[in-house]
Amino acid sequence: MKLRPHLTALVIGSLLFSGGCQIVPDAQPDPTEFYVLTYPGNPSASAGSVDGVTLGLHEIRLPVYLGDSRAMVVRDAGNRITYRDFERWAEPLDEGIERILRIGLTQSPGVARVLTLPFPAGIDRDYDLQVTVLTSEGLERDDLQQVLLALDYSVLTPEGDLVTHGIYRAPVRDWDGSADDLARLLSQAIAASADTIAGAVPSPEKTSP
C-alpha cells in the first residue's frame, strides 16, 4: 500500500517517538558521598582560662589545587594530584579546618577565646593568627597509603607586627585508602596542630616592655 506523503511523515514520527521513549535509561542514584571534618573526642566547655589570651583567627588560606574543588585530593609519589569526584567535602575545606582549629585552640589553658572574622567590635584581641595550609591530602606511594598535613602559621599583634612564625607538619599516619579514614585522620592532625600553635602563643606579659 502506498502512503500519502503526509501520512508517511506521521508514521515515521510516531515510530521515532515511541522508539525514543524506549531507550531513555532509568534514573540512577547519585553515587557522590559527602564528608566533614570532626573534632576528635568531646571538647571541654570548661577548657581555656579567663586569664588566657584572646586570639583573632583569620580566614584559612588554601593552595589553589585544594580551594578550587571540594573533591577529596590524593597525591602520588610523582606529585600527581587525583580528585575523587564522588568523595567530596560537605563544606569548603578552609571552613572545616577553621572550625577544628578554633575548637582545638579553645581547649588550650593559655587561650581564653578565639574570635573569627568579622571580629566583633568592643572586644580587644591580644594576638591575631594567620594560617596557610601547605598540604592536606592523602598520599599513595608504592604500597604505602598515608595522610599529609602541613600548616604555616604566624602569630601577630592586632596591629600586624609579627610575634612568632612556624610550620607544623603532622606526624605521618597510615591510611586505609577510604574517604572516611581520610576525614578522620585529617581531623586528628588539625586538632593536634592547634595544640602546637597554642603552645607557640606567648602570654601578653612576655611581650610587655
N, C-alpha and C positions, 0 to 999 in steps of 0.2 A: 504494500500500500504506500502510495506516495503522499507524504505530508506536505501541507502548505508551509511556506517559509516561516510564517509567524507561529504556526503550531510546532514546527521543528525547534525553533529557538526556545519555546516554552518547555518542551520536553527536555532539551539539553540542560536548561537552567535548573529544572526540578531535580534532575539526576545529580548535577553538581552540588546542589544544596543538600540533598539527602546524603550524598557521599561525604561531604564535608562534615556533617554532623556526626558521622560515624567515626571519623578519625581524630576528633578532639580528645586528647588524653584526659584521664581523670585527674582532678586536683590532688597534688601531693602535699603532705605536711612539710612545713619549713624545718629543715634539719638543724638550723642555727641554734646554738646553745649560748647562754649569757652567764658571765661570772662576775663576782665582785671581790674586792679586797676586804678582808675582815680582820679586825684587831684580834690577835690570839688571846684566849682567856677572857676573863671578866675584868675590865678596867675598874679600879677602885675610885669611888666617888670622893673618898677622903684623902686621896693621894695629893701630893704637892704640899705647899706650905704658904701660909699667909705672909711669911717673910721672904718668900721666893720672888724671883724676877717675873716681870710681865713681858712676854715676847710678842712681837708682831710678825706673824708668819706671812710672807709674801707669796704670790702665786708660784706654784711649782713650774719650773721650766723643763720642757722635754725636747730632745732632739727631734728633728723633723720626721724621721722614719717611725718614731713612736707616736707623735702627736697627730699625724695625718690620717691615722686609721685606728679604729677600735679593735681590729683583729689582733689576737694574741700573736706575739712575734717569737720566732725561733731562729737562732743563728747557727750556722755550721762552722766547721774548722776553717773554711776558706772565707769566712766573714760574709757569706751569702745569707741574705735575710729571706725568710719564708713567712708569709702572713697566713694564719689559719682562719680563713674567711668564715668558717662555720663555728668557730670558737671565739667569741668576742667578749670584750669588757662591756658590762651593762651601763657603765658611766665613763666619762672621759678619764683616761688614766691619770692625768695630773690631779684631778679632783679626788680620785680614790687615794692616791699617795698622800695628798694634803690631809685628808681625813685621818688616815692611820698615823701620820706624823703628829698631828695635833693631839690625838688621844694619847700617843706614847709620850710626848713631851710633858703633858699634864700629869703623868704618873711619876715624874721625877720630883724628889723632895726639894730640889732647888728652883722649881718653876711653880709660880702661883697660878698663872693662867696664860693662855695662848689666844691672841686675837688674830682674826683673819680679815682680809680686805672685804669691804671698805672698813678701815679702822674706825671704831666709834669715837666721836668727839668727847672730850672731857675725861678720857682715861689715858694716863701717862704710860708710855712704854719705856722699859729700861733698855731693851735692845730690839733690833729687827733681825729677822732670819731669812736669808735667801738660799734656796736650794735648787740646784740644777741636776737633773737626772743624766747620768752618763750612760748607764746600761740598766735595763730592766726587762729581762727576757730569759727564755730557755736556751740551752746550748746543747746541740747534738754533735758529738765529735767521736768518730770511730765507734767504739762500743760504749762510750760514756754519754750519759744524759745528766746535765747539771743545770742549776739556776744561777744566773748572774744578776747582781745588783751593785751599782756603784753610784754614789751621790757626791756632788761637790757642794759644800756648804760654806756660807760666810755669815758671821755674826757682826752686825754693825750697830752703831749708835743710831737713834732716830734721825740724827742729822746726816747720816750717811758715811760716817767715818768707820773704817774697818777696825774691828776689835780682834777677831781671830778668824782663821780660814783653815779648812781641812777637807780631806777626801775620805769618805767612808766606803770601804769595799767589803761587802758581806762575805763571810766565810763560804766557800763553795759547798753547796749541798747537792747530794744525789737526788735526781728527779726521775719519776717513773714514766715520764713522757705524756702524761694526761694533763688536760686543761685544769682539772680540779686540783691536782697536786701542784701545778704551776702557780695557781692563785694562792694556795695555802702557803707555799714556801716563800713566795714574794711578800706576802703579808707578814710572815715571821721576820723576814730580813728587814723590811721597812720599820717594823716595831723595834728591832734591835738597833737600827741606825738612830732612832730617836733617843735611846739611852746614851749612845756615844755623843751625839750632838748636844744633849742637855748637859753632859759632863764637861763639855768644852766651853759652856757659857759661864763667864765669871760672875761672881756676885757684884752688885754695884759698889760695895765697899772696896773691892780690889782695884777698881779703876778710878776711885776718887783721888783727887790731888792731896 
